[in-house]
């Protein structure tokens, strides 16, 4: 069985001095990458290519995530910020080019088509969410659902490649892990008012809040103290902990239904950070 070393291999593409000195990259998609590798490596037909497929997919995901960090406006006069923005554009393009190069060099043309199609679907989903956000028509529940779909699409594209026994379980487990990951990230977003706009808590308060409270959130420069008070009033963190606990239990149930003890053990190990974190959830405030 191949050992998991994707992040180490990826460093040759991501750890360039120019990038590290002048801009920040998003986190490596570690959880979903490890999950994909575990399923591919446990598949007799795909194990020989598991490392290549997983590396290529992780680089595409990193490219998409890097481009997501680029500011919408190009009107940046401060030299340092302008350089950072430009390097994010170039870094995202470079990671994407490596995906094509690695698969083309290995003669994996069908895999290029498969991932390229998934990239198109990711961009379509992002545009739909963006339009709903602009029109303030996105619900908190839909925000979670759409974010999970966006995070999952590249990895879900492998569903048809896996052995028949995993055709149905792979999408469910992938989405369950992605949902835990999303909720986990939202817990930390709820702790920072500067990063609160557009979060699950933001959309939840827009749904549940009063007219005056919604007006506060809509303000271009929202009062941070008032936003913090709203986060406390609506128990945003407590609700997210509860959601993570419920989703973790659902994930545990799905994992236990698999027929491979080795795979089950690996999946529990992959999910350990948020499975352990959910156990620390505070009581919901009344």
N, C-alpha and C positions, 0 to 999 in steps of 0.2 A: 504494500500500500504506500502511495506517495505521501510524504509528509507535507504539511501546509506551510508554505514559505512565500506566499504571494506578496505580502507587504515588503519583504526584503528584496524580492526581484523588482518590484515596482519602483524602489528607491532610485534605481539607475535612470529612471525617466522623470522623477519628481524632485530629486534633491540637487538642483542646479543652484550654484551660488547666486546668480542674478535673481532668480525667483525668491530664494530664501532671504536675500538682503532687502529686496524692494517691494515685496507683496506677501500676502497671506493666502494660503490655499485652504480649501475646506477639508474637513477630516476625511481620511481614507474610509471608504465604505466597508469597514472591517466585518461587521456582523453579516451583512448580506453576501459578502464575498466568501466568508468561511462557510456559510450555509450552502451556497452553490457548489463550492468545492467538495463538501461532504457528500452531497447527493451525486455529483458527477463521478467522484472517486469511488463511490460504492457501486457504480454501474459498470459491469464488465466491458461493455462495448465502448464506453466513453472514458474509462480510467486513464488510458494512455494519453488522452488529450485534455484531461481535466485541468492540468496546470495552465496550459495555453489558453483554453476557453475562459477560465476564471480570471486570468491576468488581463486578457483583452477586454472582458466585460467590466472589470474594475477600473480600467483606464478610461473606458467610455463613460462610466458613471462619474468618475472624477472630472472628466472634461465637462460634462453637463453641469455638475455642481459648481465647478469653477466659473463657468459662464453665468450661472445664476447670481454670483456675487458682484457682477459688473453693474455699476450704477447706470440707471436709465439715461441720464444726461451725460453728454460728452463735454459739457461746458465747465471744465475743471481748470482753473487758472494756477492753482498751487502745484508746483513742479513735482513734489513727492507724491501727491495724490494722483496726478495725471500719469506718472510713471507706473504706479501700482495698478491703475485701471488698465493701461496698455499691456502690462505683463500678464494680467489675468486673461485678457483676450488671447494673447499669444500662447500662454500656457495651456489654456483649454483647447486651442487648435492643435497644439503639439501632442497632447495626450490622445486626442481623437485620431491624429495621423498615425500614432504608434499602434493603435488598435488595427487599423487597416493594414499597416506594414507587417505586423506579426502574423496576422491570419493569411494575408496574401503570400507571404514568404513560405508558409506551411501548406499552401495550396487549398486553403479552407474557404473557397469562394462562397459556398452555400451558407457558411456561418457568417460571413460578411453581410450577405443579404438578410439573414435572419436578424442580426443585431441592428442593421440599418433600418429595417422595418420597425423594430422596437423603438429606435430613436425617434422616428416619425410619430409614433403613437405617444411617446413621452411629450414631445413638443405640442401635439394636438391637445393633450390633456392640460398642459400648462397654459395654453392660450385660453381654453375654456374657463379655467380657474381665474386667470387674470381678468377676463371680461366680467365675470361674476363679482370679483373683488372691486373692480372699478365702479360697478353699479350698486355695490353694497347689497347684493342679492345672495351672498354665500351664507349658509347656515353653519353653525359650529360642527354639527354632525357631518355635513357635506365636506367641510374643510378637512376633517380627519380622513374621511373616505377617499377624497381626491388626492390628498398627500400620500396616502398609502399606495394608491394606484400608480402615482408618478414614481415613487421610490421602487416599486416592484417590477415595472414593465420590462426592463432589460433582462432581469433574472427569470421572469415568467416566460420569456421567449424560449426557454429551454424545456418547457413542459413536454413538447412533442418528441424530444430527443431521449427522454428518460425511459426506463423500462416500464412496461404496461402497469405494473403494480404501483408505480409512483405518479402516473398520469393525473390522478385526482388529488392525491395527498400533497404533492409538491406545491400547486398553487395555493391551497389552503394554508399550509405551513409557512410558505413565503409571505403571504399577506399577514398572517398572525404575528410573525416576527417583525415585519415592517410596522405593523400597528403598535406593537410594544415599543419599538424604536421611536416612533413618532410621538407617542404619549410621554415617553421618557424625556425626550427633548423639550416637549411643551412644559413639563414640570419646571425645568430650568428657565425657560422663557418667562414663566409666570413670576419668577423671582427678580426679574430685571425690567423695570418700567421702560427703559430705553429700547428694549427689544420686544415690547409687548404688542405693538400695533401689528395687526395681521395674524396674531396667534390664535389658538383655540379660545383662550380666555377673552380675547377681543371680540370675536364673533359671538361668543356666548352672551356677553354683556349687551351687545347690540340687539340680540334677540330678547333678552329678559329685562333689560334695563328700562328706566323711565325715559321720557323724551329729553329731559335735561341731561341725564347720564349719557345718552347716545350722542347728544350735542357735544359733550365734553370729549368723547372719543373721536368725533369727527374733526375736532379742531386741529389746524395745521400744527400748532405747537401746544400740545395738550399739557395741562398742569400735572406734573409728575406726582405731586402729593395727592391730588384728586384721583389720579389713575390708581395709585397704590391703595387708596381707600376703597375704590371700587373692587379691586382684586380681593381685598379682605372681605368686603361686604358679601360678595358672591361666592366666597369659599373656593376660588379657582384652583388653588393648589390641592386642597382636600379632595375636590371632585376628580382631579387628574390622578391623584394617588389611587382613588377608588377605581377609576377606569383602568389603570395599569394592573391593579390586583385582579380585576375581573378578566382582563385580556390574558394575563399570565396563566390563570387557571384554565382558560380555554386552550391556550397553547400547550400546557402540560398534558391535557386530555388528548389532544391531537397527536402529540409525540408518542404517547404510550400506545397508540393504535398501530404504530409501525411494526414491521415484522423482523427488524434487524436490531439485535441488542447493541451491536457496535455503533450503529447509526443513532439509536436512541441515546446512548451515553454521550456521543459527540454533540448532539443537539442540545442536551441539557447543559453541557459545558459551554456551548456557544451562548445560550440564553441566560447563563448564571448572573451576569451583572444586574439586569433588570428584574430577574426573578427574585434575587436577593433584596434588591432595592424596594420592590413592591411590598415586601414583608414589613418594611419600616413605616408604612403609611400611617399618617396621623388620623385620629378620629375626626369624622366630619362634624364641623361646627353647626349647631342648630341656630 
